[in-house]
Amino acid sequence: MEECKNCNLKKFLMRGFSVCLAIFALVFGGTWKFHNMSYGDRIFSRIGLPAWSNGTEGFHYSGIFALILFCLACFLFATTTKEKGKTFRILILSSICIGIFISFFSAAI
């Protein structure tokens, strides 16, 4: 019986960590209205790394890093469920749909 409690606690902690990682990835890669650059850009510039591959164009390194972190968070969350592949696909597809929905309505305003 104790093993089952440890398994449930481990799943709960992993899910909590993955949600926190996803929130961090969104804050790290997102640009907010009251700031001109994302927090990831600020962190990269403070440690001396470029945020973009070609000045202000090209690959956006902090955005790519945030996307990788978000996918990792979805993967970690999915590993705690019974149907891992299905959960991972649902999380990624719903995130894409929500992102399209938000960008569509934020551009219209």
N, C-alpha and C positions, 0 to 999 in steps of 0.2 A: 504493500500500500504506500510506503514511503517513496518508492521509486516513481510512482504515478504522480505524487505531489511534487517531486523534484522536476519531473518532465513538464508538468503544467506551469511551474514557476519559471523554468527555462524558456518555455514557449512565450510566456507573458513578458519576460524580460527582453527576449529577442524581438518581439513585436513592438514593444515600447521603444527599444533602441532604433528599430527601422523607421518608425514614425518620426522620431527625433532627427534621424539622419535625413529623411525626406524633407522635413521642415527646414533644416540647415541648408540643404541643397537649393531649395526654392529661395531662401533669403540670400544665399551666396551668389546665385546666378541671376536673380531678378533685379530689375531696375525699377525703383519706386519713383512716384511723381515728384516728391520733394528733394530727390537727389539726382544729379546729372549722370552718375555712374553707379554700377552695382557695387555691393560690398566686396565681391570677389575681385573686382578691378582695383579697389582701394587696398585690399590685402596684398595683391600681387605687386602693386606699385610700392608699397611700404617695404616689401622684402627684396625689391630690386628686379623683379621679373616683369616682362612686358605682358599686358593683358591681351594685346592683339599681335598677330604675326607680322603685320606690315603697317605700323603706325596706328591708325584708327580703322584699318580695313583688314581683310583677310580672316584667318581663323581667330575666333574669340576664345582664348584659352580658358578663361574663368567660366564661360558658358559651357564649354565642352566638359570641364571638370565637374560643374554642377550637374550636367546631364548624366555623367557617369555615376556620380554619387546618388542621384535619384534612382537610376536603374539598379544600383547595388541595394538601395533601401527596399525597392520592390522585390528584388530577388530574395533578400533576407526575410522579408515578411512572408513570401510565398513558401519558403522552406519550412515554415512552422505549420503549414496546413496539410491536409490529406491529399488534395489534388494540386500539387505544386505547379505544374505546367499551366493548368487552367487558371489558377489564381494569378500567376505572373502575367499571362496574356490579358486577363481582365484588368489588372492594375495598370498595365502599360497603355492599353487601348482607351481606358476611361480617362487616364491622364492626358492623352493626346486630344481626346474629344473635349475635355474641360479646357485645355489650353487654346484650342481653336475657338471655342465658344467665348472665352474671355477676350481673346484678341479681336474677335469679330465685333463684340459690343464695345470694347474700349476704343476701337478705331472709329466707331460711329458717333461717339460722344464728342 
